[in-house]
Amino acid sequence: MITLYSYPKLFGVADNNPYGLKIFVFLKFCHLPFRHEHILDPSAAPRGQLPYISDDGETIGDSDAIIAFLIEKYHLPIDSALSFVQRDIAHMVDRMLDDLYWVMSYSRWSDPEFWPLFREAFLGAHPQVSAEALEAARKYNLQRYHYQGIGRFEPHDAYKRGLADLEVLARLVGDRDFVFGDGPTSIDAAAYGFLANIHFYEIETPLRQFVRSQANMARYCERLHEAVTA
């Protein structure tokens, strides 16, 4: 059986990291049975990053590589109806979400307005995690943000980047049930991984304020959430 290793839950969402949630939802969309192991220490993961899966003794890391592996191994038809243009759009949206990740993560671990609220929520939901361990994780993340570049932005300027990405996603989703039609594809799994970790995040960051102000995005996120948690 497939085992998904990813970060812990938060605010009723199956993984408080968008990439782990992306894989969780992809597995649900494809009706693949799996075990879900929530961990904090990524040291055993490929390249030291979560999420990763174990399947019949094979370990695969990186969310895009995991999806490609599962589609090939299990002959999954989830993206088979997409045109070349749709596949190109999905690829570009996936890369845009990679950019949004840094702003979303920054809002939790770096922004002095929201970090204390995130710390309190996380420690309250996971009392087995010590305040010292969470502070060490924050220190590590602040180093990452500095070298990636987002850590050199003032909060207002950092959020401008993320809001620009969300505006594009809002127009792409429109009023459809799914990004490319009547059924979910892997890009819906990716979009939900991010939107759920913003929409259901009970701290009023500018990202959350925007998503909840867009009726189409809120409906899209809540519809997918209901489908994968039923």
N, C-alpha and C positions, 0 to 999 in steps of 0.2 A: 504494500500500500504506500501511497505517496504521503510523506510527512513534510509539512510546511513549517519552517522555523522562522519566526518573525518577532517583532517587538510586542510589548504588552498592549492590551486594550486601554481605551480611555474614552470617557463620555459616551459609552454605549457603542463604540465603533470597534470592530474586531481587531484592528491594529492601528496604533496612533502614528504609524509611519505610512506614507502614501504608497510606497513600493510594495511593502508587505500586504497592505490592503488590496492593492491591484491584483496580486496573485491569488489571494483569498477569493476575491470576486470572480476572477477568471475561472478558477476551479469550480465555483458554484455555477457559473454560466454554462460550463461544459458538463456538469453533472458527474464530475470525477470524484470518487470517494477519497477522502484524505484525513489525516490527523493534523491537528494544529498545535504546535508547541510554541508557547510564548517564552522568549528568553531575552536577556539584556546584554549578555556578553557575546559579542560577535567573533571572538578570537578563533573559534573552530570553523567559521564560515569561509568559503572561498574568498580570497582577497580581504578577509576580515570584515565583510559587509553583509548585512541582512537586507532582504530575506534570502534564504536558500531552501532548496528542497532536497530530500533524499528519496530515491525511487529505485527499488530493487538493487540497492547497494551503490547506486550512482548518485553523486552529489553534484548539484547544479546551482550556481549562484548567478546573480544579476537578473532582474525581473524580465527584461527582454529576452535574454538567453533561456530563461525558464519557460517562457511562453513558446518560444520557437521549438524547444525540446519537446514540450508536451504536445504541440500540434503535430509534429512529425511522428512521435512515438505512438500516439493514440489516434492518429488520422482524424483529427478534430476538424469539423467543417466550419468553425465559428467565423473565419474570415474568407472562406472560399468564394463567396458571392461578390466580394469587393472588386471593383474595377481597378485598373492600374492607377487612375487618377485618385481614387479613394484611398488606395494603399499609400500613395505619395502624401496625401493630406494627413493620413493617420501617422505616418512617420514624422512629419513636421510638427504635428500637435504633440507627439510623444517627446520630441526634443524641446518644445516650448514648455512642457510640464517639468522637464529637467531644470529649466531656468526658474520656474515658479517654486520648485522645491526649496531653493536656497532662501527665498523671501519668506516662505512659510516657516521654515526651520528657524530662521533669524527671529521671527516674531515670537517664538517660544523661548528660545535660549539666550538671546542677546538683548532684545529691546528691554531697557530697564523698566518700562511701564508694565510689560506683560510677563516678564520672567518670574517675578514673585508669585503671580497668580497661577502660572503653569506649574511652578515648583510645588505650591500648596495642593493643587489638584492631583498631580502625579503621586506625591507622597501619600495623600489621602486615599487614593485608589489602590496603591501598592505599598502597604506598610512594611513589606519585607525589604523594600529598598531603603537604604540609609540616606540621610541628608548629605553625608560625606560622599557617597557614591554618585549621587545626582550632581553634586557640585563638581566632582571630577569629570563627569560627562560634559557638563557645561564648559569647563575649561578647555576640554578637547575640542568641542564644537566651536568655541570662539577662535581657536587657532585655525580651524578649517575655514571659517568665514573670512578670516584675514587673508589667507593665501588664495582662496577662491576669488575674493574681491568684495563680496557683499558686506563683509564686516567693516569695510572702509567707508560705507555709506552712512549718512545720517538716516534715522528711521523714516522720515518723510520721503526721502529719495529712494530708499529701498522699497517702500510700499508702492511707489509709482511704477516700478518695474513689475511687481506682482499684479497690480491692478490692470495694467496694460495687457498682461497675459490673460487674465480672467475676462476682460472685455471681449477678446478674440474668441475665447471658449463660449461665452454667452451667445455671441452671434452664430457660432457654428452649431450649437445645440438647437437654437431656435425653439420652436414649439413641438419638435418631434419627440417621440418616445425614446428614440436612440439616435446616435449621431448620424448613422447612415441608413436609417429606415425602420423597418418593423421589428427587427430583432437585434440583440446585442452583438457587438464584435469586441475584439480585444481593446480597441480604443475606448469603448465605454467602460471597461474594467479600469483602464488607466485614469480616465476622467473621474470616475467615482472615487478611486483611491485618494485623489486630491480633494475633490469637492466635499466628500463626507468628512474629511479631516479638517475642513474649514467650516462647513455648514453646521455640523453638530458639536463643534468645539465651543464650549461654554465660556469663552473669554472674548470680549468684543474688540477684536483686532480690526483694522481697516479691511482686511481680506474678508473676514466674516460679515462685516457690515455690508460689503458690496454684494457678496453671494446671496445673502438673505434679502437684499433689496431687489434682486432680479427674480421675478416670479417664475420665469421659465427654468432658471437654474435650480431654484429651490424645489420646484416640482420634479424636475429630472432627478435630482439627488435623492429626494424622499421616495420616489417611485422605485429607484434601484435599491435603495436601502431596505425597503419593505420586501422586495423580491428576494434578496439574499439573506435576510434574517428571518424569513417566515419559517 
